[in-house]
Amino acid sequence: MIVAAVHPEDLPGYWPMLVEGLEDMLKQHSLGRYSALDVFQLVSRGEVGLFTVIEGDQILAALTCQILDGHEQILEVGMCWGVGAAEWVAEIDRAFDIIGRQLGCSKIALNGRPGWRKYGKELGYKLNSITLTRTIDYG
């Protein structure tokens, strides 16, 4: 299993293997904030990093990250899609730990669906906020 960064110039070659899973995840979990095209543009411009988990010739997962600058620098893992997380979550967490250190970050913030709570707890993350949503009725 390999964790690999996707360089913005290489994104068009990876895109056909990523777009379907990304679109499915965004439809269910992005609250309408992002489209697949938005993610493509953010990664292409280098505003968001894209990492893949690869085994053999199959991409098992892809995750985005960015630096949140404030009082502390935080590596935020924002979008994740893939299969078999139990197999690769510890590996990608080690990679983000290394990346965070190299970039001078003090924390990693993992945003995900409720099921990520289990993996986060196993890896030493603590729950510090939740997001509740509802649809506005225009009657």
C-alpha positions in Angstrom: 0.0 0.0 0.0 1.3 3.4 -1.0 0.2 6.9 0.1 1.0 9.3 -2.8 0.6 13.0 -3.3 -0.9 14.0 -6.6 1.0 16.9 -8.1 -1.4 19.5 -9.6 0.2 19.0 -13.1 -0.6 15.2 -12.8 -4.2 15.7 -11.8 -5.8 15.3 -15.3 -4.3 11.8 -15.5 -5.7 10.7 -12.2 -9.1 12.5 -12.6 -10.9 9.7 -14.5 -10.1 7.3 -11.6 -11.2 9.8 -8.9 -14.2 11.7 -10.2 -17.0 9.2 -9.7 -16.1 8.5 -6.1 -15.6 12.2 -5.4 -19.0 13.1 -7.0 -20.8 10.4 -4.9 -19.1 11.7 -1.7 -19.9 15.3 -2.5 -23.5 14.7 -3.2 -24.0 13.0 0.1 -21.7 14.9 2.4 -20.5 18.3 1.2 -23.8 20.2 2.0 -23.6 21.6 -1.5 -20.4 23.6 -0.8 -18.3 21.9 -3.5 -18.7 20.3 -6.9 -16.2 17.9 -8.4 -15.2 20.8 -10.7 -14.5 23.0 -7.6 -12.2 20.3 -6.2 -10.4 19.9 -9.5 -9.8 23.6 -9.7 -8.6 23.9 -6.0 -6.1 21.0 -6.5 -5.0 22.3 -9.9 -4.2 25.7 -8.4 -2.4 24.2 -5.5 -4.8 25.6 -2.9 -5.7 22.1 -1.7 -3.5 19.1 -1.6 -4.7 15.7 -2.9 -3.4 12.4 -1.6 -4.2 8.9 -2.8 -4.0 5.5 -1.2 -2.9 3.0 -3.8 -2.7 -0.8 -3.7 -1.4 -2.4 -6.9 -3.1 -0.6 -9.8 -6.2 0.4 -7.7 -6.9 3.7 -5.9 -8.5 2.7 -2.6 -9.0 6.3 -1.4 -8.3 9.9 -2.0 -8.2 12.7 0.6 -7.7 16.5 0.4 -5.9 18.6 2.9 -5.0 22.3 3.4 -3.3 24.5 5.9 -5.5 26.6 8.2 -3.5 29.6 9.3 -4.5 31.3 12.5 -3.0 31.4 15.9 -1.7 27.9 15.2 -1.1 26.2 11.8 -3.5 23.3 11.4 -3.4 20.6 8.7 -7.1 20.1 7.8 -8.1 16.9 6.1 -11.3 17.9 4.5 -12.7 15.5 1.9 -12.2 11.8 1.8 -13.6 9.1 -0.4 -12.7 5.5 -0.9 -13.2 1.9 0.2 -11.9 -0.3 3.0 -10.8 2.5 5.3 -9.9 0.0 8.1 -7.1 -1.2 5.8 -5.4 2.2 5.1 -6.5 4.8 7.7 -3.5 4.3 9.9 -1.1 4.6 6.9 -2.7 7.9 5.7 -2.6 9.2 9.3 1.1 8.6 9.5 1.6 10.4 6.2 -0.4 13.4 7.4 1.6 13.5 10.6 4.8 13.7 8.6 3.4 16.3 6.2 2.1 18.3 9.2 5.5 18.3 10.8 7.2 19.3 7.6 4.8 22.2 7.2 5.1 23.4 10.8 1.6 22.5 11.8 0.7 21.9 15.5 -2.5 19.9 14.9 -4.3 17.8 12.3 -8.1 18.4 12.0 -10.0 15.5 10.4 -13.4 16.4 9.0 -15.6 13.5 8.1 -18.8 11.6 8.4 -19.9 10.2 11.8 -18.2 6.8 11.0 -14.8 8.5 11.1 -15.2 8.9 14.9 -14.3 5.3 15.4 -11.0 5.6 13.4 -10.3 9.0 14.9 -10.5 7.6 18.4 -8.2 4.7 17.5 -5.7 7.2 16.2 -5.8 9.6 19.1 -8.1 12.2 17.8 -10.7 13.8 20.0 -14.2 15.0 19.0 -14.3 18.8 19.4 -17.3 19.9 17.3 -20.2 18.7 15.2 -22.2 20.1 12.4 -26.0 19.9 12.4 -27.9 20.8 9.2 -31.5 21.1 8.1 -33.1 22.2 4.9 -34.9 25.5 4.8 -38.5 25.2 3.8 -39.6 27.8 1.2 -43.1 26.4 1.4 
